[in-house]
């Protein structure tokens, strides 16, 4: 990969490293502090939650420095990302209702679509052939795009329940997107993914266990939105089979964790959005792993999915289907090992996700 592609990553990393401690100081002054009031919190002392603002600043400055501002996609990502960050910040301070948060996310998604970031086609891989069939979505393009954007935006937020997990997974996902974009010959996606990776890397030293600062909903929702937009612009516009498989693998941890959570809650007759203690990190913690080891294990799983995604880029349609089936089986085995299908978990209810 061209060494110049790493400059945006380094610049956003440095900005994030500098701005994050400043946001920590500001958070204490404006009382933007998460004070544990019950046993739903894993931390025992007050922790500031303005880290997401530092990530946002690093990303925005990186985009302004290294991305073409005459591009509709770039402008829409800036505007949409700002809307998401502001809505998350409001939620951090005043607790927005789910409906209001959804409205903000749909608005941001519509802005992305207006900027040309849209899923217009899907590819249907044929297991017995070397090629895949292109499916034009037509009128379904907008709802499919909004579903992906809103879904991924929230999945990153849903796994943000343990120090360093969301920031680390977002870093791995962004770097994987860089590599995939390089193989697809998309320099703008390489740069944007690098900017996001750098912003997360600069924040991570302050957020890794024991965390000195949280990213809050503002940061987690912003990261999810950015990854959703980048994955559409950089991968899902491709006419190859990978347009469907690769983004799902790159965002494997948040997607599969959220999917299993929804299925588990529906099976129990619960509201699929009800908070519980059934997420991957909760399961691993209950098995005696420390917070750090739990996060490192999930980093490893995320890296595995990322490597698999890069591998699929190199193969044809038939091979990608075969590899996807193998990965699905591995995912199910992993889910069984960590107890994703366990019933009657006494700790499943009343946990902040």
C-alpha positions as CSV (number, residue, x, y, z in Angstrom):
1,X,0.0,0.0,0.0
2,X,1.2,3.5,-0.9
3,X,2.9,5.0,2.1
4,X,1.0,8.3,1.5
5,X,-2.2,6.5,2.5
6,X,-0.9,6.2,6.0
7,X,-0.4,10.0,6.5
8,X,-4.2,10.7,7.1
9,X,-4.2,7.8,9.6
10,X,-1.1,9.3,11.5
11,X,-2.5,12.8,11.5
12,X,-5.9,11.8,12.8
13,X,-4.2,9.6,15.4
14,X,-2.1,12.5,16.7
15,X,-5.1,14.8,16.8
16,X,-7.1,12.2,18.8
17,X,-4.2,11.7,21.2
18,X,-4.0,15.4,21.8
19,X,-7.7,16.2,22.0
20,X,-8.9,13.2,24.1
21,X,-7.2,14.3,27.4
22,X,-8.5,17.9,26.7
23,X,-12.0,16.5,26.4
24,X,-11.5,14.6,29.6
25,X,-10.6,17.8,31.5
26,X,-13.6,19.6,29.9
27,X,-15.9,16.8,30.8
28,X,-15.2,17.2,34.5
29,X,-15.8,21.0,34.2
30,X,-19.1,20.6,32.5
31,X,-20.1,17.6,34.6
32,X,-20.2,15.3,31.6
33,X,-19.4,12.4,33.9
34,X,-20.9,8.9,34.1
35,X,-21.5,8.2,37.8
36,X,-22.3,4.6,38.6
37,X,-25.6,4.6,40.5
38,X,-26.4,0.9,40.4
39,X,-25.0,-2.6,39.7
40,X,-25.6,-2.2,35.9
41,X,-22.3,-0.3,35.5
42,X,-19.0,-2.1,35.3
43,X,-17.0,0.9,36.5
44,X,-17.1,1.8,40.2
45,X,-15.9,5.4,40.0
46,X,-17.1,8.5,37.9
47,X,-15.8,8.4,34.3
48,X,-16.1,11.3,31.9
49,X,-17.9,10.5,28.6
50,X,-16.8,13.2,26.1
51,X,-14.3,10.9,24.3
52,X,-16.6,10.7,21.3
53,X,-16.2,14.4,20.7
54,X,-12.4,13.9,20.4
55,X,-12.9,11.1,17.9
56,X,-15.3,13.3,15.9
57,X,-12.9,16.2,15.9
58,X,-10.0,14.0,14.7
59,X,-12.2,12.5,11.9
60,X,-13.5,15.9,10.7
61,X,-10.1,17.6,10.7
62,X,-8.7,14.6,8.8
63,X,-11.5,14.8,6.2
64,X,-11.0,18.5,5.7
65,X,-7.3,18.0,5.2
66,X,-7.2,14.9,3.0
67,X,-10.6,14.4,1.3
68,X,-12.0,16.2,-1.7
69,X,-14.6,18.7,-0.5
70,X,-16.2,19.0,-4.0
71,X,-17.4,15.4,-3.7
72,X,-21.1,15.0,-2.7
73,X,-20.3,11.8,-0.8
74,X,-17.7,13.5,1.4
75,X,-20.0,16.4,2.2
76,X,-22.9,14.0,3.0
77,X,-20.6,12.0,5.4
78,X,-19.6,15.2,7.2
79,X,-23.1,16.5,7.6
80,X,-24.6,13.1,8.4
81,X,-21.9,12.3,10.8
82,X,-22.3,15.6,12.6
83,X,-26.0,15.0,13.0
84,X,-25.4,11.6,14.5
85,X,-22.7,12.9,16.9
86,X,-24.9,15.8,18.1
87,X,-27.9,13.5,18.6
88,X,-25.6,11.1,20.6
89,X,-24.3,14.0,22.7
90,X,-27.8,15.1,23.5
91,X,-28.6,11.5,24.5
92,X,-25.6,11.4,26.7
93,X,-26.8,14.4,28.6
94,X,-30.6,14.2,28.5
95,X,-31.5,10.7,27.3
96,X,-33.3,10.9,24.0
97,X,-36.2,8.6,23.4
98,X,-35.6,5.7,21.0
99,X,-38.0,7.2,18.5
100,X,-36.1,10.5,18.4
101,X,-32.8,8.8,18.1
102,X,-34.2,6.8,15.2
103,X,-35.4,10.0,13.5
104,X,-32.0,11.5,13.7
105,X,-30.4,8.3,12.3
106,X,-32.9,8.2,9.4
107,X,-32.3,11.9,8.6
108,X,-28.5,11.3,8.6
109,X,-29.1,8.2,6.4
110,X,-31.2,10.3,3.9
111,X,-28.4,12.8,3.7
112,X,-25.9,10.0,2.8
113,X,-28.3,8.8,0.1
114,X,-28.6,12.4,-1.3
115,X,-24.8,12.4,-1.5
116,X,-24.8,9.3,-3.6
117,X,-24.0,6.8,-0.9
118,X,-26.6,4.2,-1.7
119,X,-27.0,0.5,-2.0
120,X,-28.5,0.2,-5.5
121,X,-27.6,-3.4,-6.3
122,X,-27.0,-6.7,-4.5
123,X,-25.1,-9.6,-5.8
124,X,-26.5,-13.2,-5.6
125,X,-23.6,-15.6,-5.7
126,X,-24.3,-18.9,-7.6
127,X,-22.7,-21.8,-5.7
128,X,-22.1,-23.8,-8.9
129,X,-20.7,-21.0,-11.0
130,X,-17.7,-18.8,-11.1
131,X,-19.8,-15.6,-11.4
132,X,-22.6,-13.9,-9.5
133,X,-26.0,-12.5,-10.5
134,X,-26.5,-8.7,-10.1
135,X,-29.9,-7.8,-8.6
136,X,-31.1,-4.2,-9.2
137,X,-32.9,-3.0,-6.1
138,X,-34.9,-0.2,-7.8
139,X,-37.4,1.3,-5.3
140,X,-36.1,-0.9,-2.6
141,X,-32.7,0.9,-2.7
142,X,-33.6,3.6,-0.2
143,X,-35.2,1.4,2.5
144,X,-32.3,-1.2,2.2
145,X,-29.7,1.6,2.5
146,X,-31.5,3.1,5.5
147,X,-31.8,-0.4,7.1
148,X,-28.0,-0.9,6.8
149,X,-27.1,2.6,8.0
150,X,-29.4,2.5,11.0
151,X,-28.5,-1.1,11.8
152,X,-24.8,-0.7,11.8
153,X,-24.9,2.7,13.5
154,X,-26.6,1.0,16.5
155,X,-24.6,-2.3,16.5
156,X,-21.4,-0.4,17.4
157,X,-23.3,1.3,20.3
158,X,-24.7,-2.0,21.5
159,X,-21.3,-3.6,22.0
160,X,-20.0,-0.5,23.8
161,X,-20.4,-2.1,27.2
162,X,-16.8,-2.8,28.2
163,X,-13.6,-0.7,28.2
164,X,-11.9,-0.5,24.8
165,X,-14.2,-2.9,22.9
166,X,-16.0,-0.5,20.5
167,X,-12.9,1.6,19.8
168,X,-10.8,-1.5,19.2
169,X,-13.3,-3.3,17.0
170,X,-13.9,-0.1,15.0
171,X,-10.1,0.2,14.5
172,X,-9.9,-3.3,13.2
173,X,-12.9,-2.8,10.9
174,X,-11.5,0.4,9.6
175,X,-8.1,-1.1,8.8
176,X,-9.7,-4.0,7.1
177,X,-11.8,-1.6,5.0
178,X,-8.5,0.1,4.0
179,X,-7.0,-3.2,2.8
180,X,-10.1,-4.2,0.9
181,X,-10.4,-0.7,-0.7
182,X,-6.8,-1.0,-1.7
183,X,-7.5,-4.3,-3.5
184,X,-10.6,-2.7,-5.2
185,X,-8.6,0.4,-6.2
186,X,-10.6,2.9,-4.3
187,X,-8.1,5.6,-2.9
188,X,-10.8,7.8,-1.3
189,X,-12.1,4.9,0.8
190,X,-8.6,4.0,1.8
191,X,-8.0,7.6,3.1
192,X,-11.4,7.8,4.9
193,X,-11.0,4.4,6.5
194,X,-7.5,5.4,7.6
195,X,-8.7,8.7,9.1
196,X,-11.3,6.7,11.1
197,X,-8.8,4.1,12.2
198,X,-6.3,6.8,13.3
199,X,-9.0,8.6,15.4
200,X,-9.9,5.4,17.1
201,X,-6.2,4.4,17.8
202,X,-5.5,7.8,19.3
203,X,-8.5,7.4,21.6
204,X,-7.9,3.8,22.6
205,X,-5.0,4.4,25.1
206,X,-7.4,6.4,27.2
207,X,-10.3,4.0,26.8
208,X,-8.6,0.6,27.3
209,X,-9.1,-1.0,30.7
210,X,-9.0,0.7,33.1
211,X,-10.7,3.5,31.1
212,X,-10.0,7.1,31.8
213,X,-12.7,8.3,29.5
214,X,-15.7,6.9,27.7
215,X,-16.8,7.7,24.1
216,X,-20.4,7.8,25.1
217,X,-23.3,7.3,22.8
218,X,-22.0,10.3,20.7
219,X,-18.8,8.4,19.9
220,X,-20.3,4.9,19.5
221,X,-23.1,6.1,17.2
222,X,-20.7,8.2,15.2
223,X,-18.3,5.3,14.7
224,X,-21.2,3.0,13.6
225,X,-22.5,5.6,11.2
226,X,-19.1,6.2,9.6
227,X,-18.5,2.5,9.2
228,X,-21.9,2.0,7.7
229,X,-21.3,4.8,5.2
230,X,-17.7,3.7,4.3
231,X,-18.8,0.1,3.8
232,X,-21.5,1.2,1.3
233,X,-19.2,3.6,-0.6
234,X,-16.1,1.5,-0.6
235,X,-17.4,-2.1,-0.9
236,X,-21.2,-2.5,-1.4
237,X,-21.1,-0.5,-4.7
238,X,-18.9,-3.3,-6.1
239,X,-20.6,-5.6,-8.6
240,X,-18.7,-8.6,-7.2
241,X,-19.9,-11.2,-4.8
242,X,-17.9,-9.5,-2.1
243,X,-20.3,-6.6,-2.1
244,X,-22.6,-8.6,0.2
245,X,-20.2,-10.9,2.1
246,X,-17.3,-8.6,2.9
247,X,-19.0,-5.8,4.9
248,X,-20.8,-8.4,7.0
249,X,-17.5,-10.0,7.9
250,X,-15.7,-6.8,8.5
251,X,-18.3,-5.8,11.0
252,X,-18.7,-9.4,12.2
253,X,-18.5,-8.9,16.0
254,X,-21.2,-6.1,16.2
255,X,-23.5,-7.7,13.6
256,X,-23.4,-11.2,15.0
257,X,-23.6,-10.1,18.6
258,X,-26.6,-7.9,17.9
259,X,-28.3,-10.6,15.7
260,X,-27.9,-13.2,18.4
261,X,-29.2,-10.8,21.0
262,X,-32.3,-10.0,19.0
263,X,-33.0,-13.7,18.2
264,X,-32.5,-14.7,21.9
265,X,-34.8,-12.0,23.2
266,X,-37.6,-12.8,20.6
267,X,-37.2,-16.5,21.6
268,X,-37.9,-15.6,25.2
269,X,-40.8,-13.4,24.2
270,X,-39.0,-10.2,25.2
271,X,-38.7,-6.9,23.5
272,X,-35.8,-7.3,21.1
273,X,-34.5,-3.9,22.2
274,X,-34.7,-4.8,25.9
275,X,-31.3,-4.5,27.7
276,X,-29.8,-7.7,29.1
277,X,-26.5,-9.3,30.1
278,X,-26.4,-11.7,27.2
279,X,-23.8,-10.0,25.0
280,X,-20.6,-11.7,24.0
281,X,-18.5,-9.7,26.5
282,X,-20.9,-10.6,29.3
283,X,-20.7,-14.3,28.5
284,X,-16.9,-14.3,28.5
285,X,-16.8,-12.3,31.7
286,X,-19.1,-14.9,33.3
287,X,-16.7,-17.6,32.3
288,X,-14.0,-16.0,34.4
289,X,-12.1,-13.9,31.9
290,X,-10.9,-10.5,33.0
291,X,-12.1,-7.4,31.3
292,X,-8.8,-7.1,29.4
293,X,-8.7,-10.7,28.3
294,X,-12.3,-10.5,27.2
295,X,-11.6,-7.5,25.0
296,X,-8.4,-9.1,23.6
297,X,-10.4,-12.3,22.7
298,X,-13.0,-10.3,20.9
299,X,-10.2,-8.3,19.1
300,X,-8.9,-11.6,18.0
301,X,-12.3,-12.7,16.6
302,X,-12.7,-9.4,14.9
303,X,-9.2,-9.8,13.3
304,X,-10.2,-13.3,12.2
305,X,-13.3,-12.0,10.4
306,X,-11.2,-9.2,8.9
307,X,-8.6,-11.6,7.5
308,X,-11.4,-13.8,6.1
309,X,-13.0,-10.7,4.4
310,X,-9.7,-9.9,2.8
311,X,-9.3,-13.5,1.7
312,X,-12.8,-13.5,0.0
313,X,-11.8,-10.4,-2.0
314,X,-9.2,-12.6,-3.8
315,X,-11.5,-15.5,-4.7
316,X,-14.3,-16.0,-7.3
317,X,-18.0,-16.3,-6.6
318,X,-18.1,-20.1,-6.1
319,X,-15.1,-20.0,-3.7
320,X,-16.6,-17.1,-1.8
321,X,-19.8,-19.0,-1.2
322,X,-17.8,-22.0,0.0
323,X,-15.7,-19.9,2.3
324,X,-18.8,-18.1,3.6
325,X,-20.4,-21.4,4.6
326,X,-17.3,-22.4,6.4
327,X,-17.2,-19.1,8.3
328,X,-20.8,-19.4,9.2
329,X,-20.2,-22.9,10.7
330,X,-17.2,-21.5,12.7
331,X,-19.4,-18.6,13.9
332,X,-22.1,-21.0,15.2
333,X,-19.4,-23.1,16.9
334,X,-18.0,-20.0,18.6
335,X,-21.5,-18.9,19.6
336,X,-22.1,-22.3,21.2
337,X,-18.7,-22.2,23.0
338,X,-19.4,-18.8,24.6
339,X,-23.0,-19.8,25.5
340,X,-25.0,-17.7,23.0
341,X,-27.7,-20.3,23.0
342,X,-27.9,-20.9,26.7
343,X,-31.3,-20.6,28.3
344,X,-32.5,-19.2,31.6
345,X,-29.6,-16.9,32.2
346,X,-30.4,-15.4,35.5
347,X,-28.3,-12.3,34.7
348,X,-29.9,-11.6,31.3
349,X,-32.3,-8.9,32.5
350,X,-31.8,-5.3,33.5
351,X,-28.4,-4.7,32.1
352,X,-27.3,-1.6,30.3
353,X,-26.2,-2.6,26.8
